[in-house]
Amino acid sequence: MMVHMSADTDTIICESFHDYICTSNATMLSFYRIPTLTDTGRIQIILDSLLAKRIPFDHHFDFRDSHELYCTELVVKVTRAIGCDVFKDVGSKRYVYPDDLLHVKGLKFLYTINNI
């Protein structure tokens, strides 16, 4: 299952990778591992809480406000909420771009699925 912020539904959603691939306009998916991230139970609790609150998509892409979230903001906020500091230097500006996350030291590339 995949939890992500959806601009199409204007909220946080949980769906299978199959459903995501079939309904999104994505052309590729890349997977990375955060080396210090091991507390999957706490991640599940946080994500379940955000899903229950139906956190809205942040169309203003404002990292300073957590009442609404966008894709990369969700990743950073959840990892910080469990005490993982891998993204400690991310977020010093108003926006956090996907490339800001990809260049974090220690992030391990796993694989890419192209032409989905």
Backbone bond lengths (Angstrom), bond angles and torsions (degrees), N, CA, C in turn:
res aa  C-N    CA-C-N  psi(-1)  N-CA   C-N-CA  omega(-1)  CA-C   N-CA-C  phi
1 M - - - 1.453 - - 1.517 109.43 -
2 M 1.287 114.54 152.62 1.458 121.57 -174.89 1.528 108.38 -130.39
3 V 1.325 116.32 127.48 1.464 121.47 175.82 1.516 106.41 -106.27
4 H 1.331 115.74 129.13 1.462 119.52 -179.76 1.517 110.38 -155.34
5 M 1.315 114.86 165.41 1.454 121.51 176.20 1.517 107.56 -89.01
6 S 1.307 116.82 128.95 1.459 121.55 -176.90 1.523 110.77 -114.59
7 A 1.315 115.64 117.99 1.460 119.79 175.27 1.533 109.96 -70.77
8 D 1.333 116.72 -25.34 1.466 120.64 179.36 1.523 112.11 -68.14
9 T 1.338 117.02 -41.39 1.466 120.39 179.95 1.523 111.91 -98.78
10 D 1.324 116.90 -4.89 1.465 123.74 178.59 1.525 113.72 64.34
11 T 1.328 117.37 27.28 1.459 119.93 -179.11 1.523 110.65 -158.60
12 I 1.319 115.25 175.62 1.453 121.78 173.76 1.530 107.81 -76.34
13 I 1.330 116.91 138.66 1.462 119.58 178.78 1.524 110.41 -138.54
14 C 1.314 114.67 158.46 1.458 122.69 175.46 1.522 106.47 -122.78
15 E 1.318 116.12 123.97 1.458 120.09 -179.81 1.520 109.48 -150.82
16 S 1.308 115.97 165.20 1.458 120.35 178.20 1.526 109.17 -72.79
17 F 1.331 116.62 157.77 1.458 119.98 176.32 1.520 109.56 -60.15
18 H 1.321 117.11 -38.33 1.462 121.36 179.20 1.529 110.85 -58.53
19 D 1.337 116.55 -49.10 1.462 119.85 179.49 1.521 111.40 -63.18
20 Y 1.325 117.00 -40.22 1.461 120.83 178.56 1.530 110.31 -60.83
21 I 1.307 116.21 -47.71 1.465 120.52 -178.34 1.525 110.82 -63.37
22 C 1.319 117.16 -39.15 1.468 121.11 -177.53 1.525 113.32 -73.55
23 T 1.332 117.82 -26.02 1.462 119.47 -174.57 1.524 114.50 -109.72
24 S 1.320 117.67 -12.61 1.469 118.49 -177.90 1.524 110.38 -93.93
25 N 1.300 114.56 169.97 1.459 120.72 175.42 1.519 111.61 -96.82
26 A 1.316 116.42 13.76 1.463 120.36 -179.16 1.525 110.40 -65.11
27 T 1.310 115.20 143.82 1.465 120.14 176.96 1.519 111.85 -107.88
28 M 1.324 116.47 -12.52 1.459 120.95 177.56 1.524 109.81 -157.88
29 L 1.319 115.26 156.43 1.458 122.33 174.65 1.512 107.98 -130.83
30 S 1.316 116.78 134.64 1.460 121.22 175.53 1.515 108.35 -119.65
31 F 1.321 115.84 144.29 1.449 122.38 -177.39 1.520 109.65 -119.63
32 Y 1.329 115.32 134.55 1.461 122.75 179.89 1.516 108.64 -131.70
33 R 1.305 116.50 154.10 1.458 121.62 176.59 1.523 108.92 -115.53
34 I 1.317 114.48 135.16 1.455 121.30 174.37 1.518 105.75 -90.54
35 P 1.325 118.73 114.88 1.468 120.94 -170.16 1.529 115.31 -62.79
36 T 1.304 118.71 -30.16 1.463 120.27 -177.18 1.517 112.73 -91.56
37 L 1.309 117.13 -1.07 1.457 121.53 -175.06 1.525 110.79 -86.97
38 T 1.324 116.82 108.71 1.458 120.16 -179.34 1.521 113.09 -130.08
39 D 1.289 118.75 -13.82 1.457 121.77 -174.17 1.530 111.31 -87.85
40 T 1.321 116.10 71.42 1.459 120.30 -176.83 1.530 112.06 -66.46
41 G 1.322 117.80 -28.65 1.463 120.61 177.78 1.513 112.24 -62.78
42 R 1.324 116.64 -44.00 1.473 120.71 178.31 1.521 111.00 -68.35
43 I 1.334 116.42 -36.67 1.469 119.68 176.95 1.522 109.41 -60.81
44 Q 1.330 116.64 -44.94 1.467 121.38 179.83 1.523 111.50 -60.01
45 I 1.328 117.01 -42.77 1.464 120.87 179.04 1.525 110.83 -62.23
46 I 1.317 116.91 -45.25 1.469 121.09 -179.64 1.521 110.86 -64.52
47 L 1.336 116.14 -45.72 1.469 119.01 -179.90 1.526 111.23 -65.39
48 D 1.334 117.90 -40.20 1.465 120.45 176.99 1.530 110.55 -60.15
49 S 1.334 116.68 -39.59 1.457 120.83 178.51 1.531 111.42 -64.56
50 L 1.315 116.44 -44.50 1.469 120.43 179.19 1.528 110.93 -65.34
51 L 1.329 116.68 -39.19 1.470 120.48 177.70 1.527 110.63 -64.61
52 A 1.330 117.47 -42.13 1.465 121.66 179.75 1.533 110.79 -63.46
53 K 1.334 116.28 -35.54 1.472 120.76 179.71 1.531 111.96 -78.83
54 R 1.350 115.51 -11.78 1.479 121.50 -177.57 1.532 110.40 52.11
55 I 1.320 114.95 52.42 1.465 121.66 -179.90 1.537 108.98 -51.58
56 P 1.323 118.02 128.10 1.465 120.40 -178.81 1.532 112.86 -77.44
57 F 1.320 115.03 156.31 1.462 122.08 176.46 1.528 108.65 -70.94
58 D 1.314 115.97 137.57 1.465 122.49 -178.70 1.524 109.76 -91.73
59 H 1.316 115.99 94.52 1.477 120.97 -179.80 1.523 112.21 -73.61
60 H 1.333 117.46 -10.81 1.463 120.81 176.83 1.532 111.27 -92.91
61 F 1.326 116.08 -8.62 1.469 122.43 178.52 1.529 111.76 51.48
62 D 1.314 115.04 47.31 1.459 121.07 -178.49 1.523 109.75 -99.51
63 F 1.315 117.31 105.77 1.461 123.12 -177.75 1.518 112.67 -68.21
64 R 1.313 116.65 -21.00 1.468 120.45 -176.68 1.520 113.03 -77.05
65 D 1.338 118.11 -13.83 1.460 122.69 -177.29 1.530 109.24 -118.60
66 S 1.337 117.21 122.71 1.469 121.02 -176.94 1.526 113.88 -99.40
67 H 1.323 118.25 9.06 1.466 119.90 177.63 1.521 110.83 -71.81
68 E 1.313 115.84 -25.83 1.454 123.51 173.18 1.521 106.07 -129.01
69 L 1.325 116.92 150.59 1.464 120.68 -179.02 1.523 111.13 -131.27
70 Y 1.311 116.17 152.07 1.458 121.26 169.12 1.523 107.51 -117.99
71 C 1.312 117.63 176.14 1.469 123.40 -166.86 1.523 114.57 -51.98
72 T 1.312 117.64 -60.55 1.463 120.05 -177.13 1.523 111.25 -69.26
73 E 1.311 117.32 -30.23 1.459 121.06 177.24 1.524 110.30 -63.35
74 L 1.328 117.86 -39.45 1.463 121.94 177.40 1.525 110.88 -58.58
75 V 1.316 117.29 -45.79 1.464 121.74 -179.19 1.528 110.56 -60.83
76 V 1.312 116.74 -48.93 1.469 121.11 -178.03 1.523 111.08 -64.85
77 K 1.322 117.86 -46.10 1.464 121.18 -176.82 1.528 111.39 -64.81
78 V 1.332 118.41 -40.61 1.464 120.60 -179.26 1.522 110.83 -68.13
79 T 1.331 117.40 -43.78 1.468 119.16 179.93 1.523 110.77 -64.84
80 R 1.306 117.62 -38.33 1.470 120.13 177.28 1.517 111.39 -67.46
81 A 1.333 117.29 -35.65 1.465 121.21 -178.57 1.523 112.25 -64.44
82 I 1.329 117.93 -25.76 1.467 119.43 178.35 1.527 111.59 -96.55
83 G 1.334 116.29 5.56 1.457 119.98 176.52 1.514 114.63 89.03
84 C 1.314 117.94 11.36 1.470 121.87 177.33 1.525 108.29 -85.18
85 D 1.333 117.10 123.28 1.466 120.14 -175.00 1.528 113.79 -102.73
86 V 1.333 117.80 19.42 1.466 120.13 -177.68 1.533 111.40 -60.14
87 F 1.322 117.83 -29.44 1.464 121.14 179.58 1.528 112.03 -103.32
88 K 1.331 116.89 28.51 1.473 120.97 -174.53 1.528 112.79 -59.77
89 D 1.326 118.42 -30.91 1.461 120.60 -178.27 1.525 112.70 -93.30
90 V 1.309 117.09 2.41 1.467 121.55 179.61 1.520 108.02 -92.69
91 G 1.293 115.95 140.27 1.450 119.23 176.11 1.506 114.80 100.93
92 S 1.318 116.92 15.17 1.454 119.35 178.27 1.528 110.96 -79.72
93 K 1.322 116.42 -6.51 1.465 121.03 176.51 1.531 108.37 -119.80
94 R 1.290 115.91 178.78 1.467 119.96 -174.91 1.524 112.67 -68.48
95 Y 1.333 118.01 -34.33 1.461 121.96 -176.59 1.521 110.23 -114.35
96 V 1.327 116.34 148.28 1.461 121.99 172.07 1.518 106.75 -121.52
97 Y 1.324 115.49 116.03 1.456 121.84 -178.20 1.528 110.59 -93.11
98 P 1.333 118.42 157.29 1.463 120.29 175.51 1.525 112.55 -52.58
99 D 1.315 117.73 -40.24 1.468 120.51 178.95 1.522 112.16 -62.16
100 D 1.326 117.46 -29.50 1.466 120.26 176.89 1.523 110.52 -61.97
101 L 1.322 117.02 -34.72 1.459 121.15 179.45 1.522 111.72 -79.29
102 L 1.323 116.61 -36.69 1.466 120.58 -176.14 1.518 113.28 -66.50
103 H 1.316 117.43 -22.87 1.457 120.91 -177.14 1.523 113.53 -97.70
104 V 1.324 116.46 12.44 1.461 120.76 178.52 1.525 108.62 -74.66
105 K 1.320 115.34 133.18 1.462 121.07 -179.52 1.526 110.61 -62.85
106 G 1.306 115.88 132.55 1.454 121.62 176.75 1.514 114.53 96.02
107 L 1.327 118.01 -12.94 1.452 120.61 177.55 1.522 108.44 -66.81
108 K 1.321 117.96 129.35 1.454 121.37 -175.20 1.526 110.79 -107.72
109 F 1.326 116.14 121.29 1.464 121.99 177.01 1.524 108.61 -70.95
110 L 1.327 116.72 133.24 1.463 121.10 177.69 1.521 110.85 -103.48
111 Y 1.328 117.48 -62.23 1.466 120.98 178.36 1.520 111.05 -168.86
112 T 1.341 115.53 167.57 1.462 123.39 178.31 1.515 108.76 -126.76
113 I 1.311 115.54 140.14 1.454 121.85 171.03 1.519 106.29 -107.92
114 N 1.320 117.05 118.28 1.463 122.66 -179.39 1.529 110.98 -100.81
115 N 1.305 114.86 161.99 1.469 123.46 174.40 1.519 113.04 53.71
116 I 1.316 115.38 51.58 1.485 118.22 179.24 1.508 111.07 -87.68
